[in-house]
Amino acid sequence: MSAPLLVVDDLSIRYGSARRAPVRAVEHVSFQVGPGEIVALVGESGCGKSTTALAIMGLLPETASVAGRIELGGRSLVGLPEDELRDLRGRSVGMVFQDPLTSLDPSFPIGDQIAAAIRAHGGSGPQARRRALELLAEVGIPAPEQRYGDPPHRFSGGMRQRVVIAAAIANNPALLLADEPTTALDVTIQAQILALLRTLRDTHGTGILLIAHDLGVVAQLADRVGVMYAGQLVETGPVAAIFAAPRHPYTRALLAAQPTGGQRAGTLQVIEGQVPDLAAPPPGCRFAPRCPLVHEACSLVPPLADDGTGHGVACWATDQTRAAGAGILAGVAAAPTVPSAAPAASAGGPL
């Protein structure tokens, strides 16, 4: 196997404040992205997904403190000087932000904005324009020569997202961070954006870290998935394995809450409660206050245990976590056992 492109190891991020306790936005998160691989991070809003991506890009505010290891192509990014980070952004790693309209300057033509990303890394004016036109065609903007000089407001939401993706891949970065790239797009445009991301992976070998709420998008696009809750990874593994047999109660609840094609009115399931305040998270398992399987053992932090197939889970109600955390559990009453789950929707089909 080739060496991983991105390594995130034991990453913890806190936001400081003089008026309240530090917010523990991300805690001990570890994952990897290989060349040509699509890895997704999923979970409710406020679970640390976008914060993790911003840490990789070096775009966290000054109030944030970062511990752990982030390596891109073997190069450590934590503590890297701003001028070196600026050189990496766009050249080695690109990012597609959630809202394409706020990612683009309304005062400048979209072609010039793409060309600026190329000139920032050494491309000349004529070269930058030629490359920008090539990129507009590659991402499916019709009549690139005519649309080059148009401002962002003359494009639809889907077209603006294509422009943002063109700017992010302008210098052929090895890694692309895609933060909710299909939010607020209709299903037809969403399918086109997903096809574009697949093409980037297949044509250029781009590694992609996908951040999403839509598990249907993840099922269609990703190779592996990490489920985040309250700043922590609670389940990781191949998409097919997790969607077919989720092991963490939170993962099961997320899958159960997804609408299906035959959904009847009033039958949508919800996850009771809400994500905890990360300035004062509950001790032990952070999902315990909302979990139907909560038990005395849940007052202790469960380790994320791999079963040997790449499927990891952090829940005391599973055999693999209990085995990995036997020393932690010593003296605590036996933890509950997860009942057999009905198979979730296939990773290859709609949720």
N, C-alpha and C positions, 0 to 999 in steps of 0.2 A: 504493500500500500504506500502511496505517496505521503510525504509529510503534510501535516495539517497546514492550511493557509492561515487560519486564525485560531489562536489558543486563548481562551479566557479561563483563568484558574483562580479559584477562591476569591472572586471579585466581591468586594464590599464597598458600598458608597453611602456616605452620610452627608446630609445637609445641615449645616450649623446655623444656629440662631441665638442671639443674646437674650431673647425673651422666652424661649422654650427649649425643651430637651431636643437634642439632635434627632433628625428624622432618619431612620435606618431604611433608606429607600431600596437598597440591594444588599443581600446578606449571603456570602459564601457561595456565589454562583460560579459554576464551571461548565464549559462546553467547548466544542471545537467545530470548525467549518473547514471542510476539505476543498481542494480545487474542483470546480464543476459540481459542487454539492449545494443543495438548497436546504437550509436548516431554519425552522420556524420557531419563534417564541410566541406563545399564546397565553391568554389570561385576561381577567377583568382590567378595566382602567385602574391605574394606580398600583399595579403589581410590579413595576420596575422595568418593563420591556424597553420603552423608549429611553429611559435613563441609562440602561446598559448600552444601547446603541450610541448615545451621545458620549458616553465614556470612551468607547472605542474610537470615536472621531476626535476626541479631545475638545469637546464643545460644552462641557459642563460649566456652570457658573463658578465664580470664585468661592462661593459659600460651600461648595462640595469638596469633600475629601475622599480620595480613592485609595483603597488598599487591595492587594492582590496582584495578579499578573495578567497583562494583556500583551500578546505578541502577534505581530502581523508579519508573516514570512520570516519568522525567527527573530524579528526586531522588537524589542520592548517598547511599548508606547507610554506606559505609566511614567510620568515625570519628564517626558521628552520636552525640550524647549519649544516654545510656540513657533519659531521660525521653521524648525524641522517638522513639526506637525502640519504646518501650512503647506509644506512641500509634499507631504504624504497625501493630504486631502486632494482628491481629484486625480492624482497620479496613481497611487496605490490602492486607495479606497474611496469610493463614491457613496453618496447617500441620497435617497429619494425621500423627501419629507412628506408628512401627512397631507398637507394642503398645497396643491400645486400653485394656486393663485397667490398665496403669500410667499411662495418660494421664488417667484418671478418678479422682477422690477416692472411695474406697470408703465414706466416712462420710456422703456427701451425696446426695440424690436427683438423678437425672440431669437433670431439668427445671431444678432450681435451678442446676446447673453450667452449663447452656446460658444461662440467664437472667443469670448472673454475667458472662458474656462480653459480653452486651448492655449491662448496667449499667455496665461498665467504660468504655464509650465513650458514656455520656451518657443511656442509656435509663432511664426511670423504672421502678419496681417493676411496676406493672400492665402497662405497655408491654412490659417484658422478658418477663413471663409469657405474654402473648398471642403475642409473637414466638416464644418457645420452643415453644409448642404448635404454631404454624404450621410451624416447622422440623421438629419430630418427625413431623408428618404428611407433610411434603415428602420426608423421607428414608425414609419407609416404615415408621415405627414404628406398629403397630396400636393403636387406642384411646389416643391421646395423653393425654387427660384422666386416664385410669386409670393409665397408666404414668409420668406426670410425677413422681410421688412415689416411684417405685421406686429403690432403690440399684443400682449397676452389676452386682452379683453375681447379680441376678435376670434378667439378659439373657444371651443367647447371644453367642458371639464376633462373629458377623455383626451382631447388633443393637447391640452395644457400638461396633462400628466405625461404624455409622450415626450413633450418638449423637455420636461424636468428630467426624465430618464435619459434623454439624449445628452443633456448637459452633464449628468452624473457619470456617463460612460465615455465622455469625450476623449479621455486620455487612456482608454482601455485599462481601467483599474482591475486588479486581480480580485478584489472583493467589492461587492455592492450591498449596502444596507438599505433595505426597502421597508420603510415605516408606514404601514397601512396604505400601500400603493393603490388599492382599489376602493378606498372609502368614498362613499357618496356617488359612485358611478353606477349606471344601470347595468344589468346583467350582460348585455351584449358588449358594451365597452369593457366591462370587467374581464370578460373572456379574452378580448383582444390584448389587454394589458398582461394577463397571465401568459398568453401565447408569446408575447414579446419577451417576457422574462425567461421563459423556457428557451427561446431562441438564443438569448444572450449566453445562457448556460451551455447550450449545446454547441454554439458556433465559436465562442471565445473561451470556453472553459471557466467562465466567471463563477466564483463562489458567491452565494447569496445568503444573507441573513435576513429572513422575512419576519416582520412583526405584524401580527394580525389578530383581530377579534373574530373574524369569520372563519370558522373551522371548516366550512366547505371549501374555501380558498386553499387552506392548508392541505386538506385531503387531496386536492387536485394537483398541487404544485410541489410540496415539500417532500424531501427524502426522510428527514428526521425532524422530531418536534420536541421542544422543551416546554412543559406546562409550568407557568410561574404563578405563585400566589403570595401576595404580601411581601414581595421582594425576594422570595426564595423559589428555587426549582423544587417542585414536588413530584414530578414524573418526567422521564426522558426516554426516548427510544425511537425505533423506526415508526413511521406514520402508520403503516399497515397494522403493526402489532398493537399500538396504543388505541387506535380507533376500533379494532376488532375486540380487544379485551383490556379496557382501561382498569388499572389497579387502584389508583388513588380515588377516594371519595369525591374530591374536587374535580378531577378529570371526568368522572362519571356524571357529575352534576352539570358540568359545562356541555357535555355531549347531549344530555337529556334536555337541556334548555334550548337546543337549536331547533328552529322550526323545520318541519319536513314538508314535502310536496303535498301530502294528504292531511295536513294539520287542520283540525276542526276548530272553529272559533271558541275561544275561552279555555283551550286545553294546553296552552303553552306552560311548561314547567319553569319555575323560578328557583334560584338559590336563596333561601331565607337569610336575612341579615345582610351585613355589608363588610367590605374589606376593613380591617382594623386600622386604627390610628398608628402609623409607623413611628411616631415619636414615643409611643407607649404600647408596643405590641404585646399580645398575650404570651405568657411563658410557654415553653415547649412548642408543640405544633401550633402554628398560627391559624390553621383552619379549624381547630378544635371548637371554638364557640359556635360554628355553623355546621358542624359535622354530625350526622346521625349516628356515627359509630364512636363518639367521644367516650373516653375511658380514662381511668386513673393514670395509665401509662402516658397519655397524651400531654401530661404536664412536663414531660421530658422531650427534648429536641430529637426527632427521629433522623437517623442518617439516611442519605440517599443511597440505597443499596442496589447494585446491578446484579441481575440474575445470571450473568454470564453470556447472555445473548445481546447485550446492549440495551436492554429494557430495565431502567432503574426506577425505583419508587421510594418515597420517604413517607411511610405510613406504618405505625405500629400494628395495624390490623393485617399486615401481610407477612407471610413466612420469611421472605427475604430480608425485610427490614428487622424483624425480630432476631433473626440469626446474626445479622451484621451488628446489631446493637445489644447483644446479649449482656455485655458488661454494663451498659448503661441501664438496662432493665433490672439488674440484680436488686432484689428486695422489693420490687414493685409487683403487684398482683398481675396475673397473666393478662396480656392484652387481648382484645377481641379479635375474632377472625373475620376477614372480609367474606361475605357470602358470595356465591358464584354470581357473576353478572351476566345479564342477557347480552349477547353480542351487540356492539354498537354498529352504526352504519358503516358500510364498507369504505375503506380509504379511497377506493377508486370511484365512488359514486357520490351523489349529492347528499347532504345531511339535512 
